[in-house]
Amino acid sequence: MIKPSAYSQLQQPKSLRFLLIAQTNFRPQPQALTSKTAMHATRSVLFVPHGSPMFALQPGAAGAAMSQVAANLGSPRAVVVVSPHWETAVPTVGMSTRPPTIHDFGGFDPRLYEMQYPATGCPEAGLQVVSALQAAGLPVAQDPLRGLDHGAWIPLRQMFPDADIPVVPLSVQTHLGPQHAYRVGQALAPLAQQNILIMASGNITHNLRDFMTVRMSSGATPAYVQTFADWIHTHLMQRDLSALLNYRQTEAGQRAHPSDEHLLPLFTAMGAAGPDAQAQAFFRGISDHVIAMDGYTFH
């Protein structure tokens, strides 16, 4: 088992890194809502939340919305899943024919460690990803053994529970920032037109220090969580790419993401959808007081 994952490895104080984050409850807050019209995606690109690992056991309203989105997608030839829990120096494509389920977290409900997502890989689609990245002038590597971390298999399990769609994992490069993530998405855009689903998995807010603080004190949702989720939503609706790529210029953005990795998949989704795409929320809500679970389709 990979040791406590990004839940302990992100840039948090050492005193927090060794705490086990356990038994979280997914209960969408009263402001959670589902879009009335977001279930008609015309582009094969999604930004989906994966929440805490407990989302696999307690999917709630966000999970139901994701399932509905999947029901309207049909059957993609393959899914390229971008997860912030696989960070590499250069874009790296998982080429395993049987990617194992990675339980990259510690201290949670024992039932989670029994869960498997037995999807097949798709080296053919993986090679298309490699070729697309190379054509865009990006360095690329291949990993023949990489499995599916919880940022990948939890949303996949919710949306494709039969594990009957081949999966190609793709890593993120936190050190290269939002512009690079957007460029990766641009490179993947042709694949989205070939019945390959680009599924970018992340969270609109992801501050583990605040997660632990609120959890230990039974505190309320910090104001920045809704503020930043609203800011993202507004600028997505306005197609304000420049503002979004420079989200760290906002105080709420810095607080929502002490490091970039959980927001980078959003930029990859935007790049893959194209500059003329209109984002539309299929769900907006907050889990565990500090995790914005907003998800977006692109039209």
C-alpha positions as CSV (number, residue, x, y, z in Angstrom):
1,M,0.0,0.0,0.0
2,I,1.3,3.5,-0.8
3,K,1.6,5.4,2.4
4,P,-0.9,8.1,3.2
5,S,-0.8,9.8,-0.3
6,A,-1.4,13.4,-0.9
7,Y,-3.3,13.6,2.4
8,S,0.0,13.5,4.2
9,Q,2.5,14.4,1.5
10,L,1.3,17.8,0.4
11,Q,3.0,20.9,1.7
12,Q,1.5,20.8,5.1
13,P,3.2,21.3,8.5
14,K,5.0,18.2,9.6
15,S,2.8,18.0,12.7
16,L,-0.2,17.3,10.3
17,R,1.6,15.0,7.9
18,F,1.5,12.1,10.2
19,L,-2.1,12.4,11.3
20,L,-4.5,9.9,9.8
21,I,-7.5,11.4,8.2
22,A,-10.3,8.9,8.8
23,Q,-14.1,8.4,8.8
24,T,-15.0,11.5,6.9
25,N,-18.7,12.0,6.1
26,F,-19.9,13.2,2.8
27,R,-23.0,15.3,3.5
28,P,-23.6,18.0,0.8
29,Q,-24.2,21.3,2.6
30,P,-27.5,23.1,2.2
31,Q,-26.1,25.2,-0.6
32,A,-25.5,22.1,-2.7
33,L,-27.5,21.9,-5.9
34,T,-27.7,20.2,-9.2
35,S,-28.0,22.0,-12.5
36,K,-31.3,21.8,-14.3
37,T,-29.7,21.8,-17.7
38,A,-26.2,20.5,-17.4
39,M,-26.9,16.9,-18.4
40,H,-26.5,17.5,-22.2
41,A,-22.8,17.6,-22.7
42,T,-21.8,18.0,-26.3
43,R,-18.0,17.5,-25.8
44,S,-16.3,14.4,-24.5
45,V,-14.6,16.3,-21.6
46,L,-15.5,16.5,-17.9
47,F,-14.1,18.0,-14.7
48,V,-15.3,15.7,-11.9
49,P,-14.7,15.9,-8.1
50,H,-13.3,13.0,-6.2
51,G,-13.5,14.4,-2.6
52,S,-12.0,12.4,0.2
53,P,-11.7,8.6,-0.1
54,M,-15.0,8.3,1.8
55,F,-16.8,9.6,-1.3
56,A,-16.6,6.0,-2.5
57,L,-18.8,4.9,0.4
58,Q,-20.9,8.1,0.7
59,P,-21.4,9.5,-2.8
60,G,-24.5,11.5,-1.8
61,A,-25.9,14.1,-4.2
62,A,-22.6,14.7,-6.0
63,G,-22.3,11.0,-6.8
64,A,-25.9,10.9,-8.1
65,A,-25.1,13.8,-10.4
66,M,-22.0,12.2,-11.7
67,S,-23.9,9.0,-12.4
68,Q,-26.5,10.9,-14.4
69,V,-23.8,12.6,-16.4
70,A,-22.3,9.2,-17.2
71,A,-25.7,7.9,-18.3
72,N,-25.9,10.7,-20.8
73,L,-22.4,10.1,-22.2
74,G,-23.1,6.8,-23.9
75,S,-20.1,4.5,-24.1
76,P,-16.8,6.1,-24.9
77,R,-14.1,4.0,-26.5
78,A,-11.8,4.7,-23.6
79,V,-11.4,7.1,-20.7
80,V,-8.2,9.2,-20.2
81,V,-8.3,10.0,-16.5
82,V,-6.1,12.9,-15.2
83,S,-5.5,12.6,-11.4
84,P,-3.7,15.0,-9.1
85,H,-2.6,11.9,-7.0
86,W,-0.1,11.0,-9.7
87,E,2.5,13.7,-10.0
88,T,5.5,13.2,-12.3
89,A,8.3,15.4,-13.8
90,V,6.8,15.1,-17.3
91,P,3.4,13.9,-18.6
92,T,3.3,10.2,-18.1
93,V,0.8,7.8,-19.6
94,G,-0.2,4.6,-17.9
95,M,0.0,1.7,-20.3
96,S,-0.9,-1.3,-18.1
97,T,-3.5,-3.7,-19.7
98,R,-4.8,-4.4,-16.1
99,P,-4.2,-1.3,-14.0
100,P,-4.4,-2.3,-10.3
101,T,-6.5,-0.4,-7.9
102,I,-4.2,1.7,-5.6
103,H,-5.4,2.4,-2.1
104,D,-3.2,5.5,-1.6
105,F,-4.5,6.6,1.7
106,G,-4.4,5.6,5.3
107,G,-6.7,5.4,8.3
108,F,-10.0,5.2,6.6
109,D,-13.0,2.8,6.8
110,P,-11.6,-0.7,6.3
111,R,-14.2,-1.3,3.6
112,L,-12.4,1.1,1.3
113,Y,-9.3,-1.2,1.2
114,E,-11.5,-4.1,0.0
115,M,-12.8,-2.1,-3.0
116,Q,-11.4,-2.9,-6.4
117,Y,-12.0,-1.3,-9.8
118,P,-11.2,-4.0,-12.3
119,A,-11.0,-1.9,-15.4
120,T,-8.9,-2.9,-18.3
121,G,-6.2,-0.6,-19.7
122,C,-6.0,0.5,-23.3
123,P,-2.4,0.7,-24.6
124,E,-3.8,1.5,-28.0
125,A,-5.5,4.7,-26.7
126,G,-2.5,5.2,-24.5
127,L,-0.3,5.4,-27.6
128,Q,-2.7,8.0,-29.0
129,V,-2.2,10.1,-25.9
130,V,1.5,9.8,-26.3
131,S,1.4,10.8,-29.9
132,A,-0.9,13.7,-29.2
133,L,1.4,15.1,-26.5
134,Q,4.5,14.6,-28.7
135,A,2.7,16.4,-31.6
136,A,2.2,19.4,-29.3
137,G,5.9,19.5,-28.5
138,L,5.5,18.1,-25.0
139,P,7.9,15.6,-23.4
140,V,6.1,12.4,-22.5
141,A,6.9,9.2,-20.7
142,Q,5.2,5.8,-20.4
143,D,4.6,3.7,-17.3
144,P,3.7,0.0,-18.1
145,L,2.8,-0.7,-14.5
146,R,0.8,2.3,-13.2
147,G,-2.5,1.6,-11.6
148,L,-5.5,3.7,-10.7
149,D,-5.1,5.9,-7.6
150,H,-8.1,7.0,-5.6
151,G,-8.4,10.3,-7.6
152,A,-9.0,8.0,-10.6
153,W,-10.9,4.9,-9.5
154,I,-13.3,6.6,-7.1
155,P,-15.0,8.8,-9.8
156,L,-14.7,6.1,-12.4
157,R,-16.4,3.6,-10.1
158,Q,-19.2,6.1,-9.5
159,M,-19.7,6.8,-13.2
160,F,-18.9,3.5,-14.8
161,P,-19.6,1.0,-12.0
162,D,-19.3,-2.0,-14.3
163,A,-15.7,-1.1,-15.1
164,D,-16.4,-1.9,-18.8
165,I,-14.7,1.1,-20.3
166,P,-10.9,0.9,-20.8
167,V,-8.9,3.4,-18.8
168,V,-5.7,5.3,-19.5
169,P,-4.3,7.2,-16.5
170,L,-2.4,10.4,-17.1
171,S,-0.2,12.2,-14.6
172,V,0.0,15.9,-13.6
173,Q,3.0,18.2,-13.3
174,T,2.4,20.4,-10.3
175,H,5.7,22.2,-10.6
176,L,4.8,23.4,-14.1
177,G,1.6,25.2,-13.1
178,P,-1.8,26.0,-14.7
179,Q,-0.5,27.1,-18.1
180,H,1.2,23.8,-18.6
181,A,-1.9,21.9,-17.5
182,Y,-3.9,23.8,-20.0
183,R,-1.4,23.1,-22.8
184,V,-1.7,19.4,-22.0
185,G,-5.4,19.6,-22.4
186,Q,-5.0,21.4,-25.7
187,A,-2.9,18.5,-26.9
188,L,-5.6,16.0,-25.9
189,A,-8.4,17.9,-27.7
190,P,-8.3,15.8,-30.9
191,L,-8.8,12.7,-28.8
192,A,-12.0,14.1,-27.3
193,Q,-13.3,14.2,-30.9
194,Q,-12.6,10.5,-31.4
195,N,-15.0,9.1,-28.7
196,I,-12.3,9.1,-26.0
197,L,-13.5,10.7,-22.8
198,I,-11.1,13.2,-21.1
199,M,-12.0,12.9,-17.4
200,A,-10.1,15.4,-15.3
201,S,-10.5,14.6,-11.6
202,G,-9.8,17.1,-8.8
203,N,-11.5,19.5,-6.5
204,I,-12.3,23.2,-6.6
205,T,-11.0,23.6,-3.1
206,H,-8.4,21.4,-1.3
207,N,-6.8,22.7,1.8
208,L,-5.8,19.8,4.1
209,R,-4.7,22.0,7.0
210,D,-8.2,23.5,7.1
211,F,-9.7,20.0,6.6
212,M,-8.0,18.8,9.8
213,T,-8.6,22.0,11.7
214,V,-12.3,22.0,11.0
215,R,-12.5,18.3,11.6
216,M,-10.8,18.4,15.0
217,S,-12.8,21.5,16.2
218,S,-16.1,20.6,14.6
219,G,-16.0,24.1,13.1
220,A,-18.0,25.7,10.4
221,T,-17.2,26.0,6.7
222,P,-14.6,28.8,6.2
223,A,-15.9,31.6,4.1
224,Y,-13.2,31.3,1.4
225,V,-14.6,27.8,0.3
226,Q,-17.8,29.2,-1.1
227,T,-16.1,32.4,-2.2
228,F,-13.6,30.6,-4.3
229,A,-16.1,28.1,-5.7
230,D,-18.2,31.0,-6.8
231,W,-15.2,32.8,-8.2
232,I,-14.3,29.8,-10.3
233,H,-17.9,29.4,-11.5
234,T,-18.2,33.0,-12.5
235,H,-15.0,33.1,-14.5
236,L,-15.8,29.8,-16.2
237,M,-19.1,31.2,-17.3
238,Q,-17.3,34.3,-18.6
239,R,-14.7,32.1,-20.3
240,D,-12.1,34.3,-18.6
241,L,-9.1,32.1,-19.2
242,S,-6.5,34.6,-18.1
243,A,-8.1,35.2,-14.7
244,L,-8.5,31.4,-14.1
245,L,-4.9,30.6,-15.0
246,N,-3.8,33.4,-12.6
247,Y,-6.2,32.3,-9.8
248,R,-3.3,32.6,-7.3
249,Q,-3.6,36.3,-7.5
250,T,-6.8,36.0,-5.4
251,E,-6.6,35.5,-1.6
252,A,-9.3,32.9,-1.7
253,G,-7.4,31.0,-4.4
254,Q,-4.3,30.8,-2.3
255,R,-6.2,29.6,0.7
256,A,-8.2,27.1,-1.3
257,H,-5.1,25.5,-2.8
258,P,-1.8,25.7,-0.8
259,S,-0.5,23.8,-3.8
260,D,-1.8,23.6,-7.3
261,E,-2.3,19.9,-8.0
262,H,-6.0,19.5,-7.2
263,L,-7.0,22.4,-9.5
264,L,-4.7,21.6,-12.4
265,P,-7.1,19.0,-13.9
266,L,-9.6,21.7,-14.4
267,F,-7.2,23.6,-16.7
268,T,-6.5,20.3,-18.6
269,A,-10.3,19.9,-19.1
270,M,-10.6,23.5,-20.3
271,G,-7.8,23.0,-22.8
272,A,-9.2,19.7,-24.1
273,A,-12.7,21.3,-24.4
274,G,-11.4,24.2,-26.5
275,P,-11.5,28.0,-26.3
276,D,-15.0,28.2,-27.7
277,A,-16.4,25.7,-25.1
278,Q,-19.0,26.8,-22.6
279,A,-18.6,25.2,-19.2
280,Q,-21.7,24.2,-17.3
281,A,-22.0,23.0,-13.7
282,F,-23.7,19.6,-13.3
283,F,-23.2,19.9,-9.5
284,R,-22.2,22.5,-7.0
285,G,-21.9,21.7,-3.3
286,I,-19.5,21.4,-0.3
287,S,-18.3,18.2,1.4
288,D,-16.6,17.9,4.8
289,H,-16.9,21.7,5.3
290,V,-13.9,22.5,3.1
291,I,-14.0,20.5,-0.1
292,A,-16.0,22.1,-2.9
293,M,-17.4,19.2,-5.0
294,D,-18.3,21.2,-8.1
295,G,-18.3,19.4,-11.4
296,Y,-18.4,20.7,-15.0
297,T,-19.4,19.5,-18.4
298,F,-18.4,21.4,-21.5
299,H,-20.6,22.4,-24.5
